[in-house]
Amino acid sequence: MASEQGQGEQTSSMAGAGAGDGMEQKLEKLMSAFHDHQEGNKAVRHEKELEELFSFLREHEAAFSQLPGDKKDDLDALLRNIEGVLELCKKPSSTTPEEEEKKKKKKKMGDCIPFKSSSRPPDHKDADADADAEPTPSVVAPLLKQARDILRDSSSSAPAGAGAGPNKKEVLYEWTTSYVDEERLYGWDDEAKEVADALAGPEEDDDDKEKLFRAAGIFGIHGSGKTALAQKVFVHDRIKDTFPLRLWVCVGPTPPDDDKQQQYEVKFSLLYRMLDNLGLDTYKVEGVVNASEAVKKHGGDGDSDAAKESKIGVLLFILHVALAKTSYLIVLDDIRAYDPWYTNLALPPPPHGEWSDRLGYGLPKLKKSAVLVTCRKEEHARAMVRTGRVFHPPLLAVADAWKLFEREYLEAKKKQVGYNVKDDMLYNDLKVVQEEMVGKCLGLPVAILEAAKGFAQYCTYVDDDDAKTTQPTTAKGADAGDPADHAAA
């Protein structure tokens, strides 16, 4: 695997890491408490509504870690609201002193996302304030509506059970990670070495400060192999030997240009994820940021644009201090839409004034360090790395492309009951024409993978007359269709 244990080993920054950790565990605890109460033959008021709420949250649990920062914070507050309402529905009638004490403790800050700790849904205070009152018939319904709003379920007005419709199949962004099986990365050994050398520099480097920090970029269209090449670089022996600290940061989707609030959230999330993976306590960091003079000078208006800019500057300063003691490599993967904030990563911070203008200000240049970015356009890559080198993943060679196709095809086929590769005549035909097939896919990894999935949807067998036949498979997870529809022309 790409990850090896040891001092200075890399940390991987996934979406929502740190800030979103624990949401799934909180839900499990709430559901366990609810079911334990039911199994004990104890009455639970609004039982059916609670079952519907927990069922909805369980169906959308996979989306928790991929929510944007403000939605994660709202979800965290919602779970705490549910905890209070569940206790209320379990109570016979009155409130005991012990329950009052629990209620007070519950008001303490939980695992809310650091940079939005003050954000709470409108009914959060009401749930606490009304804890002593008898629940109304709609006490759970607002929570279900809020859950649907947070998880963007357009069927919020539909009756229970409607969640089984098409909306459940919404495709969410798949965050990349440095943790890969090197045996599943084919080709590009020379290219990975070339990128690694560009980042690590000559074997015998001097003390010229201009050479202590290096930046490089990888650009290419969707599915061209940018992330795969970056992963090969990340686990390259030259990189491991040069940089004690390696950090993988998936940048991911970028909000529209006119959504300034979401742009702030993306920057906050990125910086907090980096600090969290560097081992900093993000709640203490939040306290330092809010108590800093740069933020306090805005008169306590932490939601103003000026205050948010100052918070970003303070976070960049903290990142700079955290990285200053070691040599590091940071991979900024999948920068979907270019933002001037990423411009010229090699630029040192200004001696005076705030640091919020550029991400590069948070990257110290006093020790041998490097940054690798991946994006879709060459001009964006060059704007970020400036004098650094820029690379483009070459098309996969036929032999490597066939390995990729064969792996994906056979993995899908082996899920089909009774499959035997010896009887698969289509597979044998594809082996013969692999060069033409790779050419049809233009050597692009994403096209090769889709072609493999498409052909794997057809099962093959030899009939009594030894005639080759193909027909759509009904294997679980596969949809019947023409494999040509799935192959790149």
Phi, psi and omega in degrees: 000163183287341185259128177235141182281152178150163181296135179080008181292160187293158169242148185247125183260103179265164180300131177074007182298141180081291184293325184262357182297140173099348180300313181296320179294322178297317179298318180299319180295318179296316181293322179296318179297320180294313182290324178297321179294321179294316183293337177277011180057035178259143183289139175230117179288146181059039185300315183294321178295320178295320178298319179295319179297311181293324178297318180296315180296321179296320180297329184254016184298325181296340183273352185305310186288347184256006177287150173293166188305313183292325179291325176298319180295318178296321179294320178299315178295323179298316180299323177289325174297316180298321178301316180294317180293323178298317177297321179296318181289337179277338183288142177297304180202301187262171182256127179271163178301323180296320180291327176298319180294320177299321183295323179292318180296327184294340183281353179290158183293133179260218183273042180291155180294131193304316188277004176226034187295338181274351183278127178220147177295155186304328185266011182296313181293323181299321181296322179284318185293329183264016186296335181276345186274160175292137181292142177271166180300340183256016185296330180266329184304317178298328179292321178295318177298318179296320178299317179293322178295317181295317184270008173058043177272113183288354180265025185299335180267359181279159179289170180302140180092348180287347181295353180278005182279195185297336184297336179294340186266018178301130182275122180260158181295134180263109183287139181273162181214161178279347184281105182223158173270112184300334180289346179262007176254117187252137174075185174064026178296316180294320180295320179296320178295321180296317178293318180299319178294324179294329180276320183276338180082182180301156180301320178247097183262152177267190183263017178297119184298332180294340181258001181285334179241131179229149177226146178216157181228151173235125180234159179164162181292169178302130177084008181277351177105020180300310182293320179299317178295319178297323178294321177296322177293317184301326182257010180293141182301322180297322179290316179299321182286335186268322188243109178299329180246126176233130185232125178257125182234115175273116182282308173079198186300149180241137181290166179300156182298330184271000179259083185294322180299313179294329177295320174299316183299320179298317180293315177302312183299315181300313183291319179293325177295319179296314180295321179298318181283347172273000175095009180276146175282110187292336177288321175293322177299318179300319179297318178297317181298312183291332181271356183289150180296327181298327180272319182296335182293347179272014172073028177080000178274081184289348182264359178286156180299321180296320179293321179295319176300318180294321178298319178297318178299318179294319178298320178295323177295317179296319177299318179301314180295320182293329183267347191292340188270359185213166172274137187221156166236128176242127174257121175257097188266140172060059172281097190294311182236129184291141178226138179304341178299333180269359186295140172048070182295342181277356184287131178286160181290155180289145179292334179226154178093178183279160185256010192284348189290330186219142174297326182302336179295335179274002182251104182295150183239020185270345176237165182295110184215168184204159175227136176240126180245150171234138180204182188263340184240140182296318183295328177290319178298317181292326178294329181279321185260348179052258184279355179287167182278151180235136185235158176229128180298126178288165176295145180295137173295157184303316182297316180289322179296321179294322177301317179295314180298312183299317180298312183293319182296310184290325177298320178289320182294322184292347176280348180275136183296130175077012182288137175224120185299333180294333181265001184273095182289327178297319179300317180294322177294320181295325177299323181291323185254026184300325181294316178294323180294317178297322177296321176298328179273002177061019179071011182275129181304318183295323179290323179294318179296316180293323177297318179298317179295321181294312179294328181292344179285350177257128177266148182235149177205167177249122182278187185296335180264015181058030177267135182283131182224144174231146176208156180299139178274158175245024180298149181300133177088358181245139176255136180292147180172173180282123181301335179295335179291338184260351181264146178283129180276000000 
